[in-house]
């Protein structure tokens, strides 16, 4: 491969890592602020969690609309508009004094962010050769992992010594810097040969084609259920550790989010293992490991909780890397709609189970953990039944 092609590939990776980081900083930093927001606005945990679920709901409902926009103005331009708009809203959020307005702005920010995750995957499918697609996709997922962790690690300690507004302003500033890097590095759209898979067939036709494919539905179920499980755990485990018998301060509970950094490694390892053993096997093994990790968080022993969380987070990002990276290659037409539908289901699961986890938390952490284990096992059964067996990551078109 020529040095010019290598340089273009590096720019794509830098831009998509920056997009992934700034998107997930903005989406998930309020997870670390749920107790502080709950106290500041005098709302309960499930209501405070709407600052997370509101954004993911907005992202879910907007994903298909962004695929329609991208088919007309180009993926790079659409992602640029989305990431800049989201960063601007993020800088306004810290000055809001009404809880309903805060949630509404988070929904608006989620709508803006809807133009990044699904389009990034479709952009990779067009810009990166098949031989590099798994590694490039895993690199993008690693960027989302780091962004989610960085946002939470910034927010929690700052809120502990100041308040949630200062934490939100600081994370908003970090997101704005990430957006600037993404805009500067992202290669402009280029003409690519139209194929049956990439040619825009209309949002509706692309949706129908993918929603009537049982294999795609199985992948959408993975995003819906596994993401829901992950958000439920990270929404409320910090809350649990601030209560008896742990009684940890917010600055220490923020350390639990470091477990998410394991995903930066496991996402890339999953690509390596998938190339050797096949995507389906790696996905199924990762799902079982998630269930085991969630079970380990149930005992009131800090060591067990931390080991369980580390196992759960490591396995989750491996599973997500496989499922999300499989959607594009699995699609026979309407790739942009296929990846947008995955995004829709992914964040719909985040929104639903992020909220339901709070209702289950009324019965204690055991209630939330039991819900998580149940939905992970459902995702395992769905994948085992509907996804095709393949000997290697390159077995599919």
DANOR-V251338 format. One record per run of one state. SS is the DSSP state (H for helix, E for strand, - for the rest). FROM is the first residue (numbers start at 1). LEN is the number of residues. If there is no record, write none. Layout:
SS/FROM/LEN ; SS/FROM/LEN
This chain:
-/1/2 ; H/3/39 ; -/42/3 ; H/45/4 ; -/49/1 ; H/50/24 ; -/74/1 ; H/75/19 ; -/94/5 ; H/99/15 ; -/114/3 ; H/117/11 ; -/128/2 ; H/130/32 ; -/162/2 ; H/164/22 ; -/186/17 ; H/203/9 ; -/212/2 ; H/214/28 ; -/242/8 ; H/250/28 ; -/278/1 ; H/279/18 ; -/297/5 ; H/302/29 ; -/331/4 ; H/335/29 ; -/364/1 ; H/365/22 ; -/387/11
